[in-house]
């Protein structure tokens, strides 16, 4: 497990001057239409869509990509067994068939999953896509030279932990069977009811063995989607995609593929991206971004222009910013101290520090406030909007600290409005009212990440965040609270070192469920149960605000990752 890819993170510039002052209330995708530009809102086929991003689309190889649900730009080229439902909001958290005829057929207590490919699937050269190609695509993701993808297959597939890929072991994985050209069967070493979610990852994209060029494959991967790569410059800094004439909408109900060409330009500064989108001059009028948000200062500037207000999309992603405790470090080994801090938190000031209610929603649950995660409303340490210092002092006294105490809060020095100085200062001010003196320890981003994720250096009290690889409680709760996922010699995310047999057993029990609605309810109940140990203090869930060009149509932003979906976009 690891934290979400950069495309899913909110990056907010501290201060940017927009070329045009923008409008105040950012609208949701359901409000976006063509009124601002006076054009026809009906999406049309044709034209060029420009994508302006900060981060280059590096390692454009399905084996190496770590993306939520196949990512955004990657899913234009790589189809997978299943995919996200390309709809706005909560409807977009559903997993639906893609190359397969359904989302998978489980057997043997969800340890065996069988898929059948649709008929008529072809690559960009017109050759047929086969089950063997999907098997090979997965197997090459195990090759050390193609590392970087999601780790689940190594953990879940029988024999996956020791497999080194087809270049070293051409026999392949016996746990993936292809009895015929359209059938693929996966044998898992434990029940995994959420396997259909995993099958959205790019590792499940087909790769024809005869066209595999190893580490060079990223330069021209063979397309199974509506677009093919015709140019890849500077390791994904500039990508040019053109229509794949052998892609058929009759086999793909999810991707609309309206533009003829997609021009991806990366390596840009956040401020430059937002300036270009706001001005919407030339090709930028038909431009979007899939990784750059409006920050607090920028959003404050969009306060009086109706045209720009109509060009701001709102997205939600399963993501929580929180305070973490290391119970091995005093005084955080005392649950009363942890509870006292939980009561003392002023979430109103924290939300303001994160950019205000337009960019952050106060959280009292660890699970995000979305049905697909199984969110169950609770507040075990009710502090209201501004904290309860009196209750905090009462608990501190019971813990043997009648005169308060002094603690150190570790945070990042990055201006990210999540784990940076602004949030840390808001917490410092709130805890002072409860008699807790907070000394701030700021670290540069790399040092911060290394320090908090190493069991040997993890501090007692620090800011953290987590996002899910798919919209479910499984990849959200298990990495943080499953005792078997405590990592001694690598990146550890179980920061509270929780190893509770009952919690571990419930995680296993939920993983057996193939009824994802029933599983969601169980995840919600488990979230509340874990909260009783006060190992984290949920602070807020971020909200994403993104500009797009004035000639862009058909905006879709799902709650799967909160990012504008280029597979649905049309240009004027």
N, C-alpha and C positions, 0 to 999 in steps of 0.2 A: 504494500500500500504506500501511497505517497500523496502529498497534497495536490490540489488540482492544477492542471496545466495553466500557463499564463493566459491563455485565451479565456479562461473562466474567472480570472482574478480582476478585481476592480483597481484600476490605476487612476489616481486623481492628481492632476497637476495643481500645485499650490496656487499659482496665479498665472492666468493667461488672458491676453486681450484678444477677444474675438474680432474678426473683421467686421462683423455685423452684430449689433446687440440683439440677443435672442429673447424669446418669450418665456414667461415665468413658469407656468404650470406645465411640466412635461407630461405629454399624454401617453396613454398605453397604446399598444398596437391596434386595438380595436377602434381607436380614434383617428388613426392615420389614413388620410385620403389625399386626393389631388387638389383639394380646394386652394391650398396655399399657392400652387403654381398655375392654377386656372386651367389645368388640362383634364384630359379624360382619365378617370381613375381605373378604367378597365385595363388589366395587364395585357401587354402585346408581346409577341415573339419578335426577337431581333435586337440589334444594337450591342453596345459594349458596356459591361458593368465593370467599374473600377473599384478595387478594394484597397483601402489605405490602412496599413497596420504598422504598429511599432515593431513587433517581433517577426523576424523572417520565418518562413515556413520551412525550417531546417529538417533535414533527414526525411525528405518526402518519399518515404518507403513505408508501406503499410505495416511492415514488421517493426519498425523503429518508432512509429508515432505513438505517443501516449495522449489520447484524446477522449473526451467524454462523448460517448455515443457516436464515434466516428468523426468527431470534430466538425468544422464548418467547411473550410476549403477542401480538406481531404475527402469529404463525403460527396463532392462533386465529381471525383475521379474514381473513388473506391466504393463499390457496393459491398455489403456484408450480409450474413445470413439473416439478421434482423436489423432494425434501425429504429430511430425515434419517430413517433408520430409527428408530422410536420404541421402542428397546429399551435395557435396562440395559447398562452397561459397553461393552466393545469392539464388541458387535453393533450398538451405536448409532452407530458411525462410518461405517456404510454409507450410500451415497446410493441412494434408491429413487424410483420414479415417484410423482408427485402428481397434477397435472392431466393429465399425459401418460401414454401407455400404457406407456412404457418410459423408460429413462434417457437416451435419445438414440441416434441412428444416425449414426456418423461416416462421412465419405467424403473423398476427395481429401486423404489424409494428415492427417486430423483438422482440416482447415481448413473443412469444411462439416459442420454438425450439423442433423439433421432430427428433428422431433418431431411426433407425432400426438396430438391431444387425445382424451380419453375421451368417450364418448357420454353425453348426459344431464347435462352440467355447467351449473349455473345460478347466478345471483347471488341476493342476498337478496330481490329483487323478482320472482324467477321467470323473468327473461329469460335467454336462452342466453349462455353464455360462448363467445367465438369466438377463433380465432387472431389475428384483427385486433386484438382487445382486448389481447392479450398484447404484440403488436408496439407498439401505442400506449402501453401502460404502460411499456415499456422506453424508448421514444423520449422520453416526457415526463421521464424521469429525467436526460436530457441538458440540460434547461432550466436556465439559471443560477439562476432563482428557486426551483428545487426541488433545489438541490445538497445534498450530504451523504451520498449513498449510496456504495456500493463503486465504485471507479474502474475495475474490470477491463473493463467493456464499452467504455469510451472507448478503452482500449488495444487491445482484441482485435478489435472489429468494424471491418470495412473502412469507412472514412469516419467512424469514431467520433470521432477526434481533433478534427475541425473542426465537428462537428454541434452545433447550438445548441438542439435541441428542436423540437417541433411547433408551438409558438406563433410562433416566428420562421420556421420552415421546415416548413410543413404537408405538403410532399411526402414527408417522412419519410426514413428510412434505406433506401437501395436494398439494403443488405447483409442486411436482414431481409425475407424473402419470405413471403407467405401465399397460396399458390396456391389454397387453398380454406378453408372455415370451420374445418377441423379440423387443418390442416397449417401448420407454421411452420418456416422454414429460415433458418439463420444462416450467414453467410459471414465467415470470420475472416481476418485478414491474416497469421496465422502458425498453425502447428499447436498445438492446445491439447487434449491428451487428458483434461484435468480439467474440461472444459466442463460435464459433468453436475453437478459440485460447485457451479460458479458458478450454475447454473440453480436452486439452492435459495435464492438471494438474493431479497429482497422486490421488487427491480426487475422480476422475472419474474412478478409478480402481474398479473392482467388488470385493466384499467381501462376502463370503457365511456366512449367519447369524449363522448357526449351528457350524461354525468353529471359530467364533469370540471369542477371549479370552481377550478382552479389552486391558488394558495396556501391557499385555503379548503377544499380537498378533505379535509385532515386532520381537519376537524371531524366529517365524516360520510363516510368512505370507503365505497365500495360493497363489501360483503362477498362473498367467494367461499368463505369458510370456515364452520365450524360456528357461529360467533357473529358478531353484528353490533353496531356501536357505537350505543348509544342515548343516551349522555352522554359529553362530553369537556370537562372543566373545567380551566381554568388550564393550557392547553397540555400535557395528558396527566397532570396531577397527580392527577386523579380520573377514571377511566374506568369506565363501566358497560357491560358486554357482556351481551346476552341471546341466547338461542338463535335461530339463523337457521333458520326452519322450511323453507326451500327447499334447505338442505344435505342431502345424502343420503349416508349411510354406505356405500351400495353403490358409490359412486365414490371413497371415501376410506378406505383401509385403515389409515391411520396415526393419525388423531385419534379418540379415544374419545368426547369431548364428553359426559361424564356430568352435570356440573352444569347447571342451567337458567340460572343467572345467574353472572357473574363480576364481582366488585367490586374494582377495582385502586386502591389508595390509596398514593400516593407522597409524597415530600418528608419522609419520617420519618427520625429519627436511628437509626443502627445499633443502639444500645443499647435504644432503645424497641421496635424490631422484635423483637429477641431476647427482651426482657422479655415482650412480648405473646404471642409464640409459646410461651414456656415456661409462662406462666400458663394459656393456652388458655381464657380466659373468654369467654362469649357467642359472638359471631361469630368471634372469634379461634380458637376451637376448630377451625374449618374454614378455617384460613388457612395460607398458605405464603409464602415469599419467593423471588424469582428473582434477587436481586442482593445479598443480605446473608449473610455468613458468620460463623461463630463465630471469634473471635480467640483468641490464646493465653490471655489472662486468663479469658475466658469458658469456653473448653474446660476449663481447669483447675478451674472451678467445677462442671462437670458430672461430678463424680467419685463420686457415691454414690447416684444415683437411677435405679433400673432403668426406671422409666416414661419418664423423659426420654431415657435412653440408647437406648430403642427408637424415639425420635422424632428421631434425628440421621441424616441421609443423608450419604453420602460420595460426592464427585464428583472426577473427574480431567479436566483439560482440557489440550490440547496447548500447553504454555506453559513457558518456560524463563527463569529468572532467572540472569544471568551478569555477569561482569566484561568490559568492553570496553576494547580498546587502540586508540589512534590512532598508527599507525606513523610518522606524519609528525612526531611530537613525541618528542624525546629524553627518556629513554633507551629509549623503547619502539620505536624504529626498529631495535633490535637484537633479533633473534628469541631470542637466549639469555636476555635479560632477561625477555622475555615467558614463556619456558619456565620460568625460575627462579620466577616468581610462580605459575605453574601448579602447580609442585611444592610450593610453600610453603603453599598454601591448606589450611586446616583445615576441611574440610566438616562435621565434627561440630559445631564451634562455630557455623558459619554456619547449619546446620539448627536448632540450639538458639535462635539469635537470631531465626530466622523463626517460632518458636513450637513447635519440637520436631518429632519424627518423625511426629506425627499430622497436622501441617499442611504438612510439606515433606519431599520425598524427595531425597536427595543425587544430584547429576547429574555424570557425567563425559562425557556426549555432549551435543551441542547439540540434536539432535533429541529430542523427548520420548520417554519410554519406553513407546511404544505401537506396535503392529504396523502400524496404518494409515499411520503416518509413515515406515515402513521402518526403524524403530529397529534399529541394529546395535550390540551392546554393544562398547565399546572404552574404553580408558583409556591414552592415549598418554603421560601424565605421571603415573604411579601414585604417589599421595601417601598412600595408605591413608586411614583415617578422620580422622587428625589432622595430616596434612601431612608433608613430608619436607624439613625445613630444611637437612639436610646436603647433599642433592642440589641444593637451591636455591643454597646458598653455592658449591658447586662450579661451577655454571653462571655465577654472578655473577663469580667469579674469572676464568673463561675469557672473559667479556665485558669484562674490564678493571676490575672493581669488587671487588678483594680485601677491601676494608674496608667493603663494603656500599654502599648508596646511599639517598638520600632522594627520595621521590616524593609527589605529591599525588593523593588519591583524591576525585573529585567525586561527591556523592550528593545525594539529595533530603532535605529536612527533614521530609517527611511521615512520619507514624507508620503506614507501610503494611506494615512487616515484609518488604519486598521490596527497595526501593532506599533505605531510610531509615537513620537513625543506628545502629540496632541491628546491621544487617548490616555497615555500614562499620566499626564498632568491632571486630567479630569479625575482619574481614580485617586491620585494623590490628594487632591482637594477634598474629595468626598470622604475618604477614610480619616482625614484629619479631624473632621467633625465628630468622629467616633472615638477619638483619642489614639488613633493609630498614625504614627509618623512614618511616612513612606519615603525612603531614599531611592532615587531613580538611578538605574544602571543602564545606560544606552550603549548598544553594540552596533557596529556596522553590519549590514544585512547578512553577509556570508558568515561572519562570526556568530551572529545571533542565531541563525538557522542551525549551524553546527553545534552550538552550545546547548540549545534547548532540546535537541534531538539525540543527544548522547547521554546514556544513562550515567556515565561517569562525571559529567559536567552539568547536568540539568540543575538549574537553580531552584530555589524553593517556591518562587512566586514570579510568574511571567505572563506576558500576553501571547496568545496563540490563536490560530484559526484553522478551520477544517472545511473542506468541500467534498462532496460525494462524486464518485466516478459514474454513478447513475442514480436516478431519483428514488432511492429506497433507503430504509434504515440500516440495511446490512453493511454497505461500504461506509456508512457514517458512524455507526456505533462500534462495530467490531474492532477496527484498528485502534480506537481510543480506549476501549474498555475490556477487550478480550485478553485475559492473562496469558494466553498462549501466543499472543502476538507481541509480547515484550521482547525487544531485540537488544541483546547485550553487545554485539559487535558491529552494529550498523545503525541506521536511522530508526529511532524508536519514537512512536507516536502515542503509546500508552503512557502518558506523562504522569498519571497518578499511580502507576504500577499496580493497578487493580488486577487481582487474580482471584476472583470470587468463583467458587465452583458452581454456585447456583446461576450466576450470570453466564458463565461459559456454557453451562448445560442448556440454558434458555436460548442462547445464540445458536447452538447446534439444533435445537428443536425447531426454531423458526426457519433455519436453512433447509429443513426437509419439506417445508410447505411449498407447493406449487401454485396454490391459490394466493396470488400476490396481495389481494385485498385483506385476506385473513392474516397474512404475514405482516402487513403494515400495521394492523391493530396491535399485534404482539410487540412490534418494535416500539410503538408508542408507549405501551405499558412498561416495557423494559427501561425505556428512557427515564420515566418517572421513578422507577425503583432505584436505578443507579444514582439519580440525583440526591437521594437520601444520604449518600456518603459525602456529599459536598466536595467532590474532587475538582470541580470546575465551577465557574460562575459565568453563565451565558450573558453576553453583553448586548449584541445586536446582530441582525441579519442584514447584509448589505443589499442595496437596491441599485440597479444599473441604469444609467441614463445615457443614451447614445444618439448623436446627431446622424442624419443621413442626407444625401443630396436632394435637391428640389425636383429632380426628374425621376426619382426612384418610386416604384409602385409595389403594392402587394407585400407590405411589411408583416413578417411573422416572427414573433419572439416567444419561444416556449419556455416553460418553467424547468425544462430539462437542464439547461445551462444559462438561460437568461440572455442569450446572444442572438442578434439578428441573423436570420437564416438565409444565406445567399441562394440556396436551392429554390427558394420561393420568389425571389425578387425579379421584377421586370423593370425595364427602363423605358423612358418616354421616347 
